[in-house]
Amino acid sequence: MLRAMFAGIALACTAVCVAQAADPLQLACTGDMIEPGGLARAPTTVTAIFSPADKVSKVSIDLGKGAVNALVLSNNRIQLKFRTKDFVGEYFYYDRDLFLIYRSGHLARLTCKPT
């Protein structure tokens, strides 16, 4: 009886942990958009959703004009790299920095916080 109770508790705990790991990581990111040559900066805000949070395979970025899905290029413990038609994104897990490197030469440097 006691063994069955512990098995039930362990199974319930595992189910909760798996469900939490599958939840997306939502980030609010703020920083600057830097023009080519670094002469001008404009404040910018981005919302990012990485899912699932533990092994990101889907990225959605909203620059204020609607969400854009990005293709994940690589993901390891240090860096998540993804691409859209307009930019390549690099997110660094340790310091929560997000860089968006645009084909036009613009660079967005942002710091993210979970929401």
N, CA, C and O atoms as CSV, one atom per row, in Angstrom:
chain,resi,resn,atom,element,x,y,z
A,1,MET,N,N,0.829,-1.186,0.000
A,1,MET,CA,C,0.000,0.000,0.000
A,1,MET,C,C,0.877,1.255,0.000
A,1,MET,O,O,0.646,2.179,-0.780
A,2,LEU,N,N,1.873,1.281,0.870
A,2,LEU,CA,C,2.769,2.424,0.965
A,2,LEU,C,C,3.564,2.588,-0.330
A,2,LEU,O,O,3.770,3.704,-0.807
A,3,ARG,N,N,4.002,1.470,-0.888
A,3,ARG,CA,C,4.747,1.497,-2.147
A,3,ARG,C,C,3.885,2.074,-3.270
A,3,ARG,O,O,4.372,2.875,-4.068
A,4,ALA,N,N,2.616,1.680,-3.343
A,4,ALA,CA,C,1.705,2.190,-4.369
A,4,ALA,C,C,1.481,3.686,-4.199
A,4,ALA,O,O,1.380,4.417,-5.184
A,5,MET,N,N,1.403,4.148,-2.939
A,5,MET,CA,C,1.200,5.567,-2.685
A,5,MET,C,C,2.407,6.372,-3.165
A,5,MET,O,O,2.230,7.413,-3.798
A,6,PHE,N,N,3.626,5.918,-2.881
A,6,PHE,CA,C,4.829,6.600,-3.330
A,6,PHE,C,C,4.934,6.594,-4.855
A,6,PHE,O,O,5.361,7.582,-5.452
A,7,ALA,N,N,4.554,5.503,-5.472
A,7,ALA,CA,C,4.574,5.418,-6.934
A,7,ALA,C,C,3.596,6.429,-7.528
A,7,ALA,O,O,3.903,7.076,-8.529
A,8,GLY,N,N,2.436,6.565,-6.922
A,8,GLY,CA,C,1.438,7.538,-7.398
A,8,GLY,C,C,1.933,8.965,-7.260
A,8,GLY,O,O,1.740,9.782,-8.160
A,9,ILE,N,N,2.574,9.270,-6.130
A,9,ILE,CA,C,3.118,10.616,-5.905
A,9,ILE,C,C,4.226,10.907,-6.913
A,9,ILE,O,O,4.288,11.999,-7.476
A,10,ALA,N,N,5.094,9.933,-7.137
A,10,ALA,CA,C,6.188,10.118,-8.100
A,10,ALA,C,C,5.641,10.335,-9.507
A,10,ALA,O,O,6.154,11.179,-10.242
A,11,LEU,N,N,4.620,9.598,-9.889
A,11,LEU,CA,C,4.018,9.751,-11.210
A,11,LEU,C,C,3.371,11.128,-11.356
A,11,LEU,O,O,3.510,11.764,-12.400
A,12,ALA,N,N,2.678,11.586,-10.342
A,12,ALA,CA,C,2.036,12.906,-10.384
A,12,ALA,C,C,3.081,14.007,-10.482
A,12,ALA,O,O,2.915,14.962,-11.240
A,13,CYS,N,N,4.147,13.873,-9.721
A,13,CYS,CA,C,5.217,14.868,-9.754
A,13,CYS,C,C,5.889,14.904,-11.124
A,13,CYS,O,O,6.199,15.980,-11.636
A,14,THR,N,N,6.109,13.756,-11.705
A,14,THR,CA,C,6.711,13.682,-13.037
A,14,THR,C,C,5.807,14.343,-14.068
A,14,THR,O,O,6.292,15.065,-14.939
A,15,ALA,N,N,4.512,14.109,-13.985
A,15,ALA,CA,C,3.574,14.717,-14.930
A,15,ALA,C,C,3.584,16.233,-14.815
A,15,ALA,O,O,3.543,16.924,-15.833
A,16,VAL,N,N,3.636,16.765,-13.602
A,16,VAL,CA,C,3.679,18.212,-13.394
A,16,VAL,C,C,4.977,18.786,-13.939
A,16,VAL,O,O,4.962,19.827,-14.595
A,17,CYS,N,N,6.096,18.127,-13.679
A,17,CYS,CA,C,7.397,18.605,-14.155
A,17,CYS,C,C,7.450,18.606,-15.688
A,17,CYS,O,O,7.970,19.549,-16.284
A,18,VAL,N,N,6.923,17.572,-16.321
A,18,VAL,CA,C,6.917,17.493,-17.777
A,18,VAL,C,C,6.025,18.587,-18.348
A,18,VAL,O,O,6.379,19.212,-19.348
A,19,ALA,N,N,4.873,18.825,-17.729
A,19,ALA,CA,C,3.965,19.866,-18.215
A,19,ALA,C,C,4.621,21.235,-18.102
A,19,ALA,O,O,4.480,22.055,-19.009
A,20,GLN,N,N,5.341,21.507,-17.003
A,20,GLN,CA,C,6.014,22.784,-16.843
A,20,GLN,C,C,7.143,22.942,-17.846
A,20,GLN,O,O,7.361,24.045,-18.348
A,21,ALA,N,N,7.860,21.884,-18.152
A,21,ALA,CA,C,8.963,21.945,-19.109
A,21,ALA,C,C,8.443,22.219,-20.512
A,21,ALA,O,O,9.144,22.828,-21.319
A,22,ALA,N,N,7.223,21.781,-20.816
A,22,ALA,CA,C,6.657,21.987,-22.141
A,22,ALA,C,C,6.085,23.390,-22.315
A,22,ALA,O,O,5.807,23.805,-23.440
A,23,ASP,N,N,5.904,24.132,-21.212
A,23,ASP,CA,C,5.391,25.490,-21.298
A,23,ASP,C,C,6.381,26.377,-22.043
A,23,ASP,O,O,7.592,26.170,-21.955
A,24,PRO,N,N,5.869,27.367,-22.779
A,24,PRO,CA,C,6.769,28.280,-23.474
A,24,PRO,C,C,7.403,29.286,-22.518
A,24,PRO,O,O,6.857,29.584,-21.455
A,25,LEU,N,N,8.545,29.795,-22.910
A,25,LEU,CA,C,9.222,30.862,-22.178
A,25,LEU,C,C,8.877,32.159,-22.887
A,25,LEU,O,O,9.228,32.345,-24.052
A,26,GLN,N,N,8.190,33.062,-22.187
A,26,GLN,CA,C,7.806,34.342,-22.758
A,26,GLN,C,C,8.719,35.425,-22.214
A,26,GLN,O,O,8.921,35.531,-21.004
A,27,LEU,N,N,9.273,36.234,-23.118
A,27,LEU,CA,C,10.231,37.256,-22.736
A,27,LEU,C,C,9.777,38.627,-23.231
A,27,LEU,O,O,9.243,38.762,-24.332
A,28,ALA,N,N,9.998,39.634,-22.397
A,28,ALA,CA,C,9.828,41.028,-22.804
A,28,ALA,C,C,11.236,41.606,-22.907
A,28,ALA,O,O,11.999,41.572,-21.941
A,29,CYS,N,N,11.573,42.134,-24.073
A,29,CYS,CA,C,12.935,42.593,-24.338
A,29,CYS,C,C,12.921,44.074,-24.704
A,29,CYS,O,O,12.098,44.517,-25.505
A,30,THR,N,N,13.837,44.830,-24.114
A,30,THR,CA,C,13.966,46.253,-24.422
A,30,THR,C,C,15.424,46.566,-24.711
A,30,THR,O,O,16.333,45.925,-24.183
A,31,GLY,N,N,15.626,47.562,-25.557
A,31,GLY,CA,C,16.978,47.960,-25.904
A,31,GLY,C,C,16.962,48.981,-27.013
A,31,GLY,O,O,16.034,49.783,-27.120
A,32,ASP,N,N,17.989,48.951,-27.840
A,32,ASP,CA,C,18.147,49.933,-28.912
A,32,ASP,C,C,18.290,49.266,-30.266
A,32,ASP,O,O,18.877,48.192,-30.399
A,33,MET,N,N,17.733,49.937,-31.273
A,33,MET,CA,C,17.981,49.588,-32.667
A,33,MET,C,C,19.097,50.522,-33.124
A,33,MET,O,O,18.954,51.743,-33.058
A,34,ILE,N,N,20.183,49.963,-33.578
A,34,ILE,CA,C,21.354,50.736,-33.974
A,34,ILE,C,C,21.449,50.732,-35.490
A,34,ILE,O,O,21.445,49.672,-36.116
A,35,GLU,N,N,21.533,51.917,-36.077
A,35,GLU,CA,C,21.630,52.039,-37.528
A,35,GLU,C,C,23.038,51.669,-37.996
A,35,GLU,O,O,23.990,51.724,-37.217
A,36,PRO,N,N,23.166,51.289,-39.279
A,36,PRO,CA,C,24.503,50.986,-39.811
A,36,PRO,C,C,25.442,52.167,-39.570
A,36,PRO,O,O,25.065,53.324,-39.759
A,37,GLY,N,N,26.627,51.868,-39.165
A,37,GLY,CA,C,27.602,52.906,-38.843
A,37,GLY,C,C,27.526,53.348,-37.393
A,37,GLY,O,O,28.412,54.056,-36.914
A,38,GLY,N,N,26.470,52.937,-36.684
A,38,GLY,CA,C,26.351,53.240,-35.262
A,38,GLY,C,C,26.062,54.687,-34.935
A,38,GLY,O,O,26.237,55.098,-33.788
A,39,LEU,N,N,25.621,55.482,-35.910
A,39,LEU,CA,C,25.424,56.908,-35.678
A,39,LEU,C,C,24.128,57.213,-34.929
A,39,LEU,O,O,24.099,58.141,-34.121
A,40,ALA,N,N,23.083,56.476,-35.170
A,40,ALA,CA,C,21.797,56.758,-34.530
A,40,ALA,C,C,21.269,55.518,-33.825
A,40,ALA,O,O,21.475,54.389,-34.268
A,41,ARG,N,N,20.576,55.764,-32.705
A,41,ARG,CA,C,19.943,54.694,-31.934
A,41,ARG,C,C,18.488,55.053,-31.695
A,41,ARG,O,O,18.144,56.218,-31.495
A,42,ALA,N,N,17.653,54.050,-31.717
A,42,ALA,CA,C,16.239,54.246,-31.422
A,42,ALA,C,C,15.801,53.170,-30.437
A,42,ALA,O,O,16.116,51.996,-30.627
A,43,PRO,N,N,15.073,53.557,-29.379
A,43,PRO,CA,C,14.597,52.548,-28.431
A,43,PRO,C,C,13.645,51.577,-29.116
A,43,PRO,O,O,12.856,51.965,-29.978
A,44,THR,N,N,13.728,50.327,-28.727
A,44,THR,CA,C,12.863,49.311,-29.322
A,44,THR,C,C,12.455,48.295,-28.263
A,44,THR,O,O,13.172,48.061,-27.291
A,45,THR,N,N,11.294,47.704,-28.473
A,45,THR,CA,C,10.758,46.687,-27.572
A,45,THR,C,C,10.336,45.487,-28.404
A,45,THR,O,O,9.752,45.637,-29.477
A,46,VAL,N,N,10.635,44.300,-27.902
A,46,VAL,CA,C,10.331,43.052,-28.602
A,46,VAL,C,C,9.728,42.080,-27.604
A,46,VAL,O,O,10.141,42.031,-26.446
A,47,THR,N,N,8.763,41.318,-28.050
A,47,THR,CA,C,8.244,40.204,-27.265
A,47,THR,C,C,8.684,38.925,-27.966
A,47,THR,O,O,8.494,38.771,-29.173
A,48,ALA,N,N,9.271,38.012,-27.204
A,48,ALA,CA,C,9.753,36.750,-27.769
A,48,ALA,C,C,9.110,35.592,-27.013
A,48,ALA,O,O,8.932,35.646,-25.796
A,49,ILE,N,N,8.769,34.554,-27.754
A,49,ILE,CA,C,8.242,33.329,-27.154
A,49,ILE,C,C,9.081,32.168,-27.671
A,49,ILE,O,O,9.159,31.919,-28.874
A,50,PHE,N,N,9.708,31.463,-26.730
A,50,PHE,CA,C,10.497,30.271,-27.046
A,50,PHE,C,C,9.725,29.073,-26.523
A,50,PHE,O,O,9.342,29.047,-25.354
A,51,SER,N,N,9.490,28.079,-27.375
A,51,SER,CA,C,8.776,26.909,-26.883
A,51,SER,C,C,9.333,25.624,-27.479
A,51,SER,O,O,9.775,25.611,-28.628
A,52,PRO,N,N,9.314,24.568,-26.720
A,52,PRO,CA,C,9.119,24.567,-25.270
A,52,PRO,C,C,10.320,25.210,-24.573
A,52,PRO,O,O,11.393,25.322,-25.166
A,53,ALA,N,N,10.148,25.623,-23.350
A,53,ALA,CA,C,11.169,26.396,-22.645
A,53,ALA,C,C,12.469,25.631,-22.434
A,53,ALA,O,O,13.545,26.228,-22.438
A,54,ASP,N,N,12.382,24.312,-22.250
A,54,ASP,CA,C,13.593,23.553,-21.925
A,54,ASP,C,C,14.411,23.147,-23.151
A,54,ASP,O,O,15.636,23.064,-23.060
A,55,LYS,N,N,13.782,22.896,-24.273
A,55,LYS,CA,C,14.487,22.505,-25.509
A,55,LYS,C,C,13.828,23.238,-26.670
A,55,LYS,O,O,13.026,22.663,-27.406
A,56,VAL,N,N,14.167,24.488,-26.823
A,56,VAL,CA,C,13.481,25.358,-27.770
A,56,VAL,C,C,13.568,24.808,-29.189
A,56,VAL,O,O,14.652,24.525,-29.699
A,57,SER,N,N,12.406,24.666,-29.810
A,57,SER,CA,C,12.342,24.248,-31.210
A,57,SER,C,C,11.480,25.204,-32.027
A,57,SER,O,O,11.454,25.127,-33.255
A,58,LYS,N,N,10.769,26.115,-31.339
A,58,LYS,CA,C,9.940,27.110,-32.008
A,58,LYS,C,C,10.211,28.477,-31.395
A,58,LYS,O,O,10.283,28.613,-30.174
A,59,VAL,N,N,10.359,29.489,-32.245
A,59,VAL,CA,C,10.584,30.854,-31.798
A,59,VAL,C,C,9.573,31.751,-32.496
A,59,VAL,O,O,9.358,31.649,-33.704
A,60,SER,N,N,8.956,32.631,-31.714
A,60,SER,CA,C,8.045,33.631,-32.253
A,60,SER,C,C,8.505,34.993,-31.732
A,60,SER,O,O,8.721,35.166,-30.533
A,61,ILE,N,N,8.652,35.954,-32.643
A,61,ILE,CA,C,9.132,37.291,-32.295
A,61,ILE,C,C,8.073,38.303,-32.716
A,61,ILE,O,O,7.591,38.274,-33.849
A,62,ASP,N,N,7.716,39.198,-31.798
A,62,ASP,CA,C,6.777,40.275,-32.119
A,62,ASP,C,C,7.487,41.606,-31.935
A,62,ASP,O,O,7.862,41.976,-30.822
A,63,LEU,N,N,7.666,42.319,-33.036
A,63,LEU,CA,C,8.336,43.616,-33.029
A,63,LEU,C,C,7.319,44.758,-32.978
A,63,LEU,O,O,7.661,45.906,-33.263
A,64,GLY,N,N,6.075,44.450,-32.619
A,64,GLY,CA,C,5.031,45.448,-32.569
A,64,GLY,C,C,4.188,45.506,-33.828
A,64,GLY,O,O,3.271,46.322,-33.922
A,65,LYS,N,N,4.482,44.658,-34.789
A,65,LYS,CA,C,3.737,44.624,-36.053
A,65,LYS,C,C,3.119,43.252,-36.278
A,65,LYS,O,O,2.778,42.900,-37.408
A,66,GLY,N,N,2.973,42.485,-35.219
A,66,GLY,CA,C,2.474,41.117,-35.338
A,66,GLY,C,C,3.605,40.120,-35.192
A,66,GLY,O,O,4.752,40.411,-35.534
A,67,ALA,N,N,3.282,38.958,-34.688
A,67,ALA,CA,C,4.286,37.927,-34.436
A,67,ALA,C,C,4.804,37.319,-35.734
A,67,ALA,O,O,4.058,37.120,-36.692
A,68,VAL,N,N,6.099,37.032,-35.737
A,68,VAL,CA,C,6.772,36.382,-36.861
A,68,VAL,C,C,7.412,35.107,-36.333
A,68,VAL,O,O,8.116,35.134,-35.323
A,69,ASN,N,N,7.174,34.004,-37.003
A,69,ASN,CA,C,7.817,32.749,-36.610
A,69,ASN,C,C,9.207,32.685,-37.211
A,69,ASN,O,O,9.427,33.105,-38.347
A,70,ALA,N,N,10.144,32.155,-36.436
A,70,ALA,CA,C,11.532,32.065,-36.874
A,70,ALA,C,C,11.969,30.603,-36.919
A,70,ALA,O,O,11.467,29.763,-36.173
A,71,LEU,N,N,12.900,30.327,-37.797
A,71,LEU,CA,C,13.488,28.996,-37.921
A,71,LEU,C,C,14.652,28.887,-36.942
A,71,LEU,O,O,15.561,29.716,-36.965
A,72,VAL,N,N,14.630,27.873,-36.085
A,72,VAL,CA,C,15.727,27.656,-35.139
A,72,VAL,C,C,16.910,27.049,-35.886
A,72,VAL,O,O,16.785,25.990,-36.501
A,73,LEU,N,N,18.056,27.722,-35.829
A,73,LEU,CA,C,19.264,27.242,-36.500
A,73,LEU,C,C,20.114,26.387,-35.582
A,73,LEU,O,O,20.665,25.371,-36.006
A,74,SER,N,N,20.224,26.795,-34.316
A,74,SER,CA,C,20.977,26.009,-33.338
A,74,SER,C,C,20.524,26.400,-31.943
A,74,SER,O,O,20.020,27.501,-31.716
A,75,ASN,N,N,20.713,25.475,-31.016
A,75,ASN,CA,C,20.331,25.719,-29.634
A,75,ASN,C,C,21.221,24.872,-28.741
A,75,ASN,O,O,21.255,23.647,-28.854
A,76,ASN,N,N,21.941,25.544,-27.852
A,76,ASN,CA,C,22.746,24.836,-26.859
A,76,ASN,C,C,22.607,25.551,-25.527
A,76,ASN,O,O,21.788,26.463,-25.414
A,77,ARG,N,N,23.367,25.176,-24.527
A,77,ARG,CA,C,23.221,25.753,-23.191
A,77,ARG,C,C,23.589,27.227,-23.140
A,77,ARG,O,O,23.174,27.927,-22.217
A,78,ILE,N,N,24.346,27.709,-24.092
A,78,ILE,CA,C,24.811,29.091,-24.085
A,78,ILE,C,C,23.968,29.981,-24.999
A,78,ILE,O,O,23.600,31.090,-24.614
A,79,GLN,N,N,23.663,29.503,-26.203
A,79,GLN,CA,C,23.083,30.359,-27.223
A,79,GLN,C,C,21.972,29.673,-28.011
A,79,GLN,O,O,22.051,28.488,-28.333
A,80,LEU,N,N,20.932,30.455,-28.310
A,80,LEU,CA,C,19.866,30.053,-29.218
A,80,LEU,C,C,19.996,30.937,-30.447
A,80,LEU,O,O,20.004,32.162,-30.331
A,81,LYS,N,N,20.097,30.338,-31.608
A,81,LYS,CA,C,20.240,31.102,-32.845
A,81,LYS,C,C,19.064,30.764,-33.757
A,81,LYS,O,O,18.733,29.594,-33.949
A,82,PHE,N,N,18.430,31.811,-34.323
A,82,PHE,CA,C,17.270,31.620,-35.177
A,82,PHE,C,C,17.286,32.639,-36.311
A,82,PHE,O,O,18.060,33.596,-36.295
A,83,ARG,N,N,16.403,32.410,-37.311
A,83,ARG,CA,C,16.417,33.264,-38.500
A,83,ARG,C,C,14.998,33.519,-38.992
A,83,ARG,O,O,14.137,32.640,-38.950
A,84,THR,N,N,14.778,34.748,-39.460
A,84,THR,CA,C,13.572,35.098,-40.200
A,84,THR,C,C,14.031,35.611,-41.564
A,84,THR,O,O,15.225,35.595,-41.862
A,85,LYS,N,N,13.101,36.058,-42.382
A,85,LYS,CA,C,13.504,36.576,-43.692
A,85,LYS,C,C,14.240,37.906,-43.572
A,85,LYS,O,O,14.977,38.282,-44.484
A,86,ASP,N,N,14.055,38.630,-42.457
A,86,ASP,CA,C,14.668,39.954,-42.292
A,86,ASP,C,C,15.910,39.987,-41.412
A,86,ASP,O,O,16.741,40.882,-41.568
A,87,PHE,N,N,16.060,39.042,-40.496
A,87,PHE,CA,C,17.177,39.095,-39.562
A,87,PHE,C,C,17.554,37.716,-39.034
A,87,PHE,O,O,16.802,36.748,-39.149
A,88,VAL,N,N,18.749,37.669,-38.452
A,88,VAL,CA,C,19.213,36.514,-37.680
A,88,VAL,C,C,19.186,36.940,-36.224
A,88,VAL,O,O,19.651,38.030,-35.888
A,89,GLY,N,N,18.655,36.106,-35.368
A,89,GLY,CA,C,18.588,36.401,-33.949
A,89,GLY,C,C,19.517,35.497,-33.167
A,89,GLY,O,O,19.677,34.318,-33.485
A,90,GLU,N,N,20.132,36.069,-32.133
A,90,GLU,CA,C,20.978,35.306,-31.216
A,90,GLU,C,C,20.591,35.686,-29.796
A,90,GLU,O,O,20.685,36.849,-29.402
A,91,TYR,N,N,20.156,34.689,-29.035
A,91,TYR,CA,C,19.777,34.886,-27.639
A,91,TYR,C,C,20.777,34.142,-26.770
A,91,TYR,O,O,21.055,32.966,-27.002
A,92,PHE,N,N,21.317,34.829,-25.766
A,92,PHE,CA,C,22.299,34.239,-24.866
A,92,PHE,C,C,21.642,33.978,-23.515
A,92,PHE,O,O,21.202,34.907,-22.838
A,93,TYR,N,N,21.580,32.711,-23.133
A,93,TYR,CA,C,20.887,32.294,-21.930
A,93,TYR,C,C,21.496,32.870,-20.654
A,93,TYR,O,O,20.755,33.206,-19.729
A,94,TYR,N,N,22.817,32.996,-20.574
A,94,TYR,CA,C,23.460,33.411,-19.329
A,94,TYR,C,C,23.102,34.830,-18.909
A,94,TYR,O,O,22.835,35.078,-17.733
A,95,ASP,N,N,23.094,35.755,-19.851
A,95,ASP,CA,C,22.831,37.151,-19.490
A,95,ASP,C,C,21.549,37.696,-20.093
A,95,ASP,O,O,21.249,38.881,-19.947
A,96,ARG,N,N,20.781,36.835,-20.777
A,96,ARG,CA,C,19.492,37.173,-21.373
A,96,ARG,C,C,19.592,38.304,-22.401
A,96,ARG,O,O,18.652,39.083,-22.556
A,97,ASP,N,N,20.707,38.397,-23.093
A,97,ASP,CA,C,20.866,39.362,-24.172
A,97,ASP,C,C,20.318,38.768,-25.462
A,97,ASP,O,O,20.517,37.588,-25.750
A,98,LEU,N,N,19.625,39.601,-26.236
A,98,LEU,CA,C,19.088,39.211,-27.530
A,98,LEU,C,C,19.611,40.189,-28.571
A,98,LEU,O,O,19.476,41.403,-28.421
A,99,PHE,N,N,20.206,39.652,-29.621
A,99,PHE,CA,C,20.695,40.461,-30.730
A,99,PHE,C,C,19.909,40.075,-31.973
A,99,PHE,O,O,19.748,38.892,-32.272
A,100,LEU,N,N,19.422,41.077,-32.694
A,100,LEU,CA,C,18.769,40.865,-33.977
A,100,LEU,C,C,19.639,41.551,-35.014
A,100,LEU,O,O,19.791,42.773,-35.000
A,101,ILE,N,N,20.206,40.766,-35.909
A,101,ILE,CA,C,21.141,41.269,-36.914
A,101,ILE,C,C,20.407,41.287,-38.249
A,101,ILE,O,O,20.156,40.240,-38.847
A,102,TYR,N,N,20.067,42.479,-38.706
A,102,TYR,CA,C,19.254,42.646,-39.910
A,102,TYR,C,C,20.105,42.610,-41.172
A,102,TYR,O,O,21.276,42.990,-41.164
A,103,ARG,N,N,19.490,42.146,-42.252
A,103,ARG,CA,C,20.170,42.134,-43.552
A,103,ARG,C,C,20.490,43.549,-44.019
A,103,ARG,O,O,21.433,43.755,-44.783
A,104,SER,N,N,19.711,44.519,-43.562
A,104,SER,CA,C,19.907,45.918,-43.948
A,104,SER,C,C,21.135,46.539,-43.287
A,104,SER,O,O,21.560,47.632,-43.663
A,105,GLY,N,N,21.704,45.844,-42.306
A,105,GLY,CA,C,22.850,46.376,-41.582
A,105,GLY,C,C,22.492,46.912,-40.203
A,105,GLY,O,O,23.383,47.254,-39.426
A,106,HIS,N,N,21.207,46.989,-39.887
A,106,HIS,CA,C,20.776,47.422,-38.563
A,106,HIS,C,C,21.055,46.320,-37.538
A,106,HIS,O,O,21.122,45.138,-37.873
A,107,LEU,N,N,21.212,46.734,-36.299
A,107,LEU,CA,C,21.440,45.801,-35.197
A,107,LEU,C,C,20.552,46.211,-34.027
A,107,LEU,O,O,20.567,47.369,-33.610
A,108,ALA,N,N,19.783,45.271,-33.498
A,108,ALA,CA,C,19.022,45.510,-32.285
A,108,ALA,C,C,19.722,44.762,-31.160
A,108,ALA,O,O,19.959,43.557,-31.241
A,109,ARG,N,N,20.047,45.510,-30.107
A,109,ARG,CA,C,20.650,44.912,-28.912
A,109,ARG,C,C,19.655,45.087,-27.779
A,109,ARG,O,O,19.323,46.209,-27.395
A,110,LEU,N,N,19.182,43.966,-27.249
A,110,LEU,CA,C,18.098,43.984,-26.263
A,110,LEU,C,C,18.441,43.134,-25.048
A,110,LEU,O,O,19.197,42.167,-25.143
A,111,THR,N,N,17.878,43.506,-23.912
A,111,THR,CA,C,17.973,42.708,-22.705
A,111,THR,C,C,16.576,42.218,-22.370
A,111,THR,O,O,15.622,42.995,-22.369
A,112,CYS,N,N,16.456,40.924,-22.087
A,112,CYS,CA,C,15.142,40.299,-21.920
A,112,CYS,C,C,14.892,39.903,-20.467
A,112,CYS,O,O,15.814,39.616,-19.704
A,113,LYS,N,N,13.598,39.902,-20.117
A,113,LYS,CA,C,13.156,39.435,-18.807
A,113,LYS,C,C,11.945,38.542,-19.028
A,113,LYS,O,O,11.092,38.856,-19.858
A,114,PRO,N,N,11.856,37.429,-18.295
A,114,PRO,CA,C,10.674,36.569,-18.410
A,114,PRO,C,C,9.433,37.337,-17.958
A,114,PRO,O,O,9.488,38.136,-17.024
A,115,THR,N,N,8.315,37.083,-18.637
A,115,THR,CA,C,7.061,37.738,-18.248
A,115,THR,C,C,6.136,36.775,-17.561
A,115,THR,O,O,5.034,37.153,-17.165
